[in-house]
């Protein structure tokens, strides 16, 4: 386990998706500046595995998901799906990989064409790829709609006639219909009510088991991903922070940023308020001019001179738990973020 940004956790399994040294940069007009959205990120995902990408807004998790499916292609790095290098494909060759990779978007209503019937929305992938005949397509659409809990009888209705949760179920059906191997779930529950969130998460878990899917589950809420993920990757300002199984990571976070995210999860008791000393303060640095060394150092209570001078390498801190930090959090260690001199 060596090298910056590396997150290859399971050598005993052949990775279905292998992302290596992924870099995504966006130019800022004609200024010559660039937004460092994702910087040197590597990750392996096995067949049938769910890996969650978490972090606050602006950490690069959604950009990572889009770069994996080449929308748009990354600035540099490697993305291999079943050994096929996606970054080298263009035009029709890249288009041919699309049925194997699908995406579920954050806003379930705006991601559906408001002028089309839901039956046609779900069937579109089958029609584009000329999968089956009209009869088999209709049967497949009915099957996936029933699977996600939508009555096929309502197939002639349009998206505005459904609730947000129902629209997300339709989006899931659309993603499943081409029988993909990988689905990118870009904050699929953040726009939904709490009760509906639980339904969608349970549905995704069921679909994963039924179809053998690999999922990249993008979220900013650690509480949401705990029960749906096999591993959790924490990102900060485009960089790898920590990777591990959710139970171990939640019980003993190794990176100070992970500890701050866990401390921010609200208790289901209105009488219990978060400890102000454990709440992460300060502003997220600009991705156009990220801090030298460790990017989290400007908000970290454990930062020292080496954090300014040297970028931490990813290492295995505990069995199966990887961290990019010069001074990982020890079990039982209390961090006081309120005393960090933010700058």
N, C-alpha and C positions, 0 to 999 in steps of 0.2 A: 504494500500500500504506500506508494511513494509518488511524489509529484504534486504540484499545486492543482487543485480543482478535481482531483481524481476521486471517484466514488464507486469503484467497482467492488461490491461487497461480497458477491457469492461466486467464487471461482468454481464451485462444484457443479454449477448449472450453465448451460450455454445461453448467453443473453439473446433474447429475441430482438431487443432494441439496445443499441450501444451508441451512446453520445460521448464524444471525446473532444475536449478542449473547445467547447462551443463558445463563440464570440458573436455578439450581435451589437452593432453600432449604428446609430442614425445620425446623419449630418444635420446640423442646425443652420438651415438657410445657406447663405453665402459667407457665414462668419468664419468658416474653417474649423469651428468647434464640432464636437460630436458627443452624442449621448451614449455613455457606456452602459447599455441596458443589461447585457449578460457578458461576463468576463471569465473565460477559461473554465467553463463548467463541464464536468464529465459525469456520466451516470449510466449504469446498466440496469435493464429491466428484463426480468425473466418472463416467459410465457405464463399467462394467468396471474401475474402479480399486479398489485396496486401500489403505486408509489405516489405519495402526496407531496406536492411542492407548496410550502407555506412561507409566509413572511408578510410584512406590512406592505401597503400600497407603494409601488415604485421599486420593489425589490427585484423585478425581472421575471417573476414566475410565469405570468401570462405570455410574455415575449418568448420564454423558453419553450412553452407548449406550442406556440405558433411556428417557431423555428424548427421544431422537430418534424412538423408536417410540411415544412417548406412554404409557409405563408406569412411573411416572405422568407426566402432562403437566408441562412445565417451569413454574417460577414466572413467568418472562417470557422474551421472545425469540421468534425466528421459526424454524420448521423447515418447509422446502418440499421436497416430493418431486415432481419433474417439474412444478414450478410450482404445485402444490396446497399451500396453507397448512394444515399438519396441526394446528396449535395452535388453529385456529378451528373445527375439526370436532368434533362430539360425537355420541354415540349411534350410530345406524345409519350416518350419514355417515362417521364415523371407522372404524367396523367394516368398512366396504367397502374401506378401504385396506389391511387386514391381509394379504390374500394377496400383496401386493407387498413386504411387509416381514416378515422372519422373524428369529428369534433362536436362537442355539446357546448353551446355558448352560454354566457352568463345571463343574458336577458332572454327568457324563453319566448316572449311575445314578438319582439322585434326581429328575432332570428328566423321567424316563419313568414313566408310570403302572404300578406294579408288578402290577396286577391285569388288565392288558390284554395281549393278544398283540401282538407287534411289528408284524404285518401290519395290525392295526386301529389301532395308534398312528400308523403312517405314513399310513394312508388317512384319518385323521380330518379333515384339512383339506379333502380332496376331498369328503367326505360333508357337512361343514358348509356348504360353498359350492355343493353340488350340481353339482359339475363332472363331467360325463360320466355314463354309466350304470355298473351294477355290473361289467360286463365290462371296460369301458375303465379303470375305477378299479383293478381287480385287475391289469390289464396295466401301468398306470402305476406301481403300488407295486412290482411285480416288477422293472420297469426301473430305478427309483431304488435299490432294494436291491442289485441287481447292480452298478450304477454305483459304489456306495460300498464294494463288496467284501463284502456280506453275502449268504449263500446264501438265496434266497427259499424253499427247501425248509424252512428253519427258521422260517418266518413264524408258525407256531402256538406257538412258544416265547415265554416271558415274559422281561422284562429281567434278572431275577436269574440266568438261565441263560447270560448272556453276560458277557464280561470288560468292564472299563471302556473299553478301546479300541473294542471292538465296539459298546458302548452309545453311544459318541460317534459312530460311523459311522451308527448308527440315527437319532440326533438330527439328523445332517446330512441323511439321507434324508428325515426328516420336514420339515425346513426347505425342501428342494428341491422337494417334491412339488407345491406350488402354483405353481411357476415364478416365484419372486419376482425383483425387480430388485435388492433390497438385503438383505444378511444381516448382522446384528450378531453377531459372534463374541466372546462374553464370556469371555475366558481359557479357550478351548476345550481347551487341552492341559496346563494347570497341574496337573491332578489325575492325570495319566497318567505312566507310566514314560517315560524318555528315548527309548528305541527306538520306543515307540508314538507319542510326540510327533512324531517325524519323519514317521511314516506319515500321521498326521492332517493335518499341515501340507502334505505333498505332495498329499494328497487334496483339501484345500481349494483348492490352486493349480490342480489339474486341473479341479475343478468350476467354478472361476472362468473358465477358458478355454473349457470346454465349453458353459456356460450364459450366458456374458457377464455374470456377477454383479459387482456392486459390494460390497465387503466393508469393514466397520469391524472391524478385528482388535484386540481389547483384550488387553493383556499387561503384566506388570510386568518382563519380562525382555527387554532389548534384543537379546540374542543370538538369541532365538526369532524375532523379527519381521524380521530383516534380509533374509532371502531370500524372504519372502512378500509384502513391502510395496512399493508404488510410492512412497509417502511415509510419513514417520513424524512424528507430533505428540507432543511431550513435554509432559506436564502436571505441575504442582506445586501442591498445595493449591487445586485448582479453577481454576487459571489456565494460560493458554497460556505456554509457555516457548520452544519452538523447533519449527520445521517444515521438513522438507526431504527430499530423496531419501536413502535409507539409506546408500548408498556414500559420498556427500559428507559426510553428518553424522557417520558413524562415523570417517571419516578425519580430519575437522577439526570437532569440535563447537564451536558458537558460544556456547552458554549454559553457565555453570559447572555447572548441575545436570546437563545432558546429559553433560558431561565426567566428573562424579562417577559417573553411572550406568554409563558405559562402563568406567571404571576398576574398577568392582565386578564386571565379568564375569570369572569364574574361568578361569584357564588350564588346559588339559587336561594339566597336568603337576603331580603332587603335590609336586614339589620347588620349584615356583615359588609363592611366596606374595605376596599383594597388598602393595604399598607402603603402610604405615600412614599416611603423610602424604597419600596420595591417596584415602583412604577417608572418605566422608562421615559425619560424626559428628553428635551432637546429636539432639534429638527433633523430630519433625514438629510444628509449632505447632498449636494448637487451631483447627479450622475455625469455632468459635463466636466466636473473637477473633483473627482472622488479623493478622499484622504490617502496619503501615502501609507505604505505598509498595510496594516490591518484596517479595513474600511470601517469597522465598528469602533475603533479606538476612541473617537471623539465623544462617544456616549457610554463608554465602558468603565466601570469602577475598578477594573483590574489592569488597566492599560499602563505600560511602562515604556521606557525609551525604545526598547527593541520593537515594540508594536508600531512605532512611527517609522523605524528604519527598515524593517524586514517583514515581508508578507508571510503569514504563517502557512505552513504546508499541512495538507490533510494527513492525519495519522489515526491509527486505531487506538483510541484511548481506553476503551473496554472492549471485550469480545463482541464484535458485531456493531459497535458504536464508533463512528468516525467523526473527528472534529478538526476544524481548522482554527486553532487558537494556540498562542504561546503559553497561556496560563489557564487551562481548563478548570471548570468548577469542580471542586471535590465534593463527594457526598456529604450532605449536611451543611455545606458552606452557605452562609447568608450574604447576599449582595445588596448594597445600598446604592441604588441608582440616583437617589435624590442628591447625593453629595458629589456627583460628577461635575467638574467645572466645564460645562458645555461651551463649545466654541466651534 
